Amino acid sequence: MLNLTISHPFATKQKVSGPQCFILASALPALVITIITFLKWSRSGKSRQEEQRFFHVLQVALLGLAVSISLTAIVTDILKNWIARPRPDFLARCGAPRDKFSSQFVNLGVCTAPYGMGELLDGLRSTPSGHSSISFASFLYLTLWLLAQFELTKSPPQHMYKHILVWLPLLFASYVSLSRVQDYRHHFTDVIFGTLIGCLFAWIVFHHYWEGLRSIDCSLPKTWNEPKENATILPI
């Protein structure tokens, strides 16, 4: 009996391809972080101490983004190969004759792999969704960072447009994730699983490097030590 859950057509053109997802998830948040940091620095006193502080903020922010994406990608790939669930378009990737083997168990040896062996093997890497996990690991980290930099979780309340702008990255991550279901690359449960993985690592990494969102120093990394005014740098 034909399994309808893996009988969807193979989409040769994806809404968001793998390389596009990785580039957007790394480059776009990094660009936003850099711009916001330099805008805040340009509005400050531009003293030597302020310059050091904002450079350190930028350095830790980009480091946290890289760690969040990297850890998520590693865990996602391990789970994909361990679970080995067929994608919704697996039968199209397999290309087995439909008039044969209808009442017996078979292996990959019956597949003709019309799209290549690489696509056939990738068809067994459905769970979890890498697009979902990487997108949310990146864009949720960005949202948490923006919440901290603009101190939106502290009183007094700020303008609503700031809250809307801060949460916009999650809409982009949601679009990337749901596009995988539309392209028949993932089951809906794969997207949910990937989203949870990405959110978990984004939350852990952010709170590893930064103060809590309700802290008075939420916009500063935990590693920042305020330089003393009269401190001198000794030659090595």
Residue, then its C-alpha position, 0 to 999 in steps of 0.5 A: m500500500l502506497n504511503l501517502t505521507i512520503s508521496h509528494p512531488f519533488a520541488t526542483k525550485q525551493k522558496v528558501s534553499g539550504p545555502q540561502c537559509f544559512i547565509l541569511a541566518s548568519a549575515l542578516p542578524a550580524l548586519v543588524i547587530t553591527i548597525i545597531t551597535f554603531l548607531k548606539w556608539s555614535r549617540s554616546g559620548k564617544s570617549r575611549q571607555e565608551e568605544q571599548r564598551f561598544f566594541h566589546v558588545l559587538q564582539v560578544a554579540l557576534l560570537g554568541l550568534a556564531v555559537s548559537i548557529s553552530l551548536t544548532a547545526i551540529v545537533t540538527d545534523i546528528l539527529k537527522n542521520w540518527i532518526a533517518r526519517p523519509r522526507p515527504d517527497f521521498l518516493a519521487r526521489c527514489g523513483a522505484p517502479r510503481d507496478k512492482f514491489s507493491s506487496q513486499f518489503v524492499n530497500l534502497g536497491v529498488c530506487t532508480a534515483p532520478y535526481g541523483m544519489g545525493e538527493l536520494l540519501d538526503g531524502l532520509r534526513s527529514t527530522p528535524s528541519g535544519h531550516s527551522s532550527i538554524s533560522f530560530a537559533s539565529f533570529l530568536y538570538l537576534t530578538l533577545w539581543l535587541l530586547a536587551q539593547f533597547e531595554l524593552t523588558k524594563s520600565p518605563p514602557q517604550h513605544m510600541y513600534k520598538h516592540i514590533l521591530v524587535w519581534l519581526p525577526l521571528l516572523f522571517a524565521s517562521y516563514v522560512s520554516l513553513s516554506r519547508v512544508q510548502d516545498y514538501r521537504h519536511h513534515f510539519t512535526d519536523v518543523i516543530f521539532g527544529t523550531l524547538i531545537g533552535c529556540l533552546f540553543a538561542w535561549i541558552v547561548f544568549h543567557h550564557y553571554w549576556e545578563g538577564l533581560r530584567s537586569i539593570d545591565c541587560s545590554l552588557p555582556k557578562t564578561w564586561n568589566e568597567p575600566k577604571e578611570n585612572a587605569t594605565i596600560l603597562p608596556i609588555 
